[in-house]
Amino acid sequence: MTTPNWPNYTKIEMDDWGASKTAISGTPHAHGKILSVNDDGSSECGIWSCTPGERTLTFANDEFCYFLGGKGSYVHDNGEVIPVHAGAIVFFPKGWSGRSIITETLSKAFMSR
């Protein structure tokens, strides 16, 4: 068995994951690449990028995020604002619901379970 790794994630060609179906404003469009997924589908990790815009979202699973670049914020349904930018780390628990406001194409490494 080999260990999944990308020596330089900036050289990875991401897949087109499409336009957001929950856009509120702008035209947020996502790209990503999965590095590894458990055989039983219980967890996965990879990289993700999305262009500017605002959308609603609910996390179907726990998700740990390390933001690689860009700028934006996540606004929880309760009003809590979480600014994100290169170097920010956020853990979104399963069921977290709110809005994503991306002002500069945002990218992250993620692990969901």
N, C-alpha and C positions, 0 to 999 in steps of 0.2 A: 504494500500500500504506500502511495506517495502522499506527502503532506500538501494540501492545497495552499498555494501561495502565489502572489504576484510580486515579483521583485520591484516593480515600478508601476503602481496603479495608473499613473498618468498615460501610460502607453497602451492601456486596455481599450479596445473598441467596444463601446457599450451598445446594447440592443435598444431599439426604439420601443418604449413601453406605452407610447401614445399620449394623446391629449387627455387632460383631466376631465372626467365625466361629472365632477362636482364643482366645476369652476364657478366662482361668483363674479370675478372680474379678470380681465386680461385673458391670456391663452396659455396657462401653464401646461407644459409638455414635458414628460418624463423620459429619461433614458436610464438604463441600469445594466448590471451584469452580476450574476450569481457566482460566487466563488465556490461555495459548498452548500449542499443541502443534505440533511440526514435521510437515510433510506426510507424511514417511516414518515418523512415530511414534517417532523416535529420542530425542526429549526432550520434556519438558513442564514447565510451571511453573504454580503457582497457590497457593491457600490451603487449609488443612485445619484441622479442629477435631475433638476427641474428648472425650467425657465420661469421668469417672473409672472406673477399673477396671484390671485387669491382663490382659495378653494376650501371646502369643508372636508373634514376627514374624521374617521374613527379608526383607531388601531385595533385590528382583529386579534393581535397577539402582543405580548410584551416585546418592546423593541428598544435596544441600546443603540445610540447614534453618536458617532464622532464626526463632527462637521469639518470638511476638508477645505471648503471655500464658499464664497458668495455671502449673501446677507438676507436676513428675513426675520420673521418671528412666528411663533405658534401662540395662539390665543385659546386657552381652555374655555369651555362653556361657562365656567364660573368666573371668567374675567381675568384670570392669571395670565400674564404676558411673559413669554419665554423668548428673549432675543437669541438668535443664532448667527454664527459667523465662523470663520476658520478657527479651529481650536476649541469650540464649544462642545460640551458633552451633555447629552440629555438621555434620560431613561423614560420612555413612555409606557406606562402599564397598560395591559390589555383593557380595552374599553375606553381609553382616553379619547375624548371627543372635543372638537373645536374647529378652529380655522388655521390654515397655513397661509402666511402672507410673505411672498418671496419678492424682494425688491432688486436682487442681483442674483443671477443664476446660482442656485444653491447645490452643493454636492456633499455627500456624506458616505461614510462607511457604516454599515449597520449589521446587527445580529438580531434576529427575531426568533422567538420560541413560543 
